[in-house]
Amino acid sequence: MPPDATETKRRILAAARSEFAQYGLAGARIDRIADRASANKRSIYVHFGPKEKLFDRVVAQGLVELAEAVSFTPDDLPGYAGRLFDHLLVDPTILRLSTWANLERPDATSGEAETYRAKVEALKDQFGDSAVDVLVLVLGLVTAWATASPSLRTLAGGEPWSSTRLAEHRRVMTASVATLEAACAEHPVDRPDAGHAV
């Protein structure tokens, strides 16, 4: 009986996700992925192509899984931001993958773009041409604590990753998203040459 290609692919993708999250695209090694997946290097290339394509696939898959795990609520952006913040605390892997992708693959990939397209479209009714800006700012606020300088986080006092500290940051972050949502809804930009800032 031939080996199960589906199971091999699943193991490869899981091993690649772990490897890329830890080392990024440049630092990741196919031989380590093969070892972790109990697969041979050739099967990785056969199923996924070169390392860059495997990386793009892993990042896009991570974003799809994140979208499935945290429902997007365009009519409640603070609630969405809070749920997303909570999820990324439990599983920070996709944030690490996205950070590596921004550093090492700065050009947009179709897989990543598709994961954001539906969210942007859902925001257009309320925010017009500012929909992309609003989503960028919401995601920036959600990930701000994780991406802030460790030196800055220590100035908050106490342990930066304690449940008390994180709860306070979450409160401030969701309030900031609510303020952003209200301000942008009052002054939507419907065309690129509108000539005023939101």
Summary of the structure (lengths in Angstrom):
residues: 198
radius of gyration: 19.5
end to end distance: 62.7
largest distance: 66.8
contacts: 563
relative contact order: 0.11
helix: 75%
strand: 1%
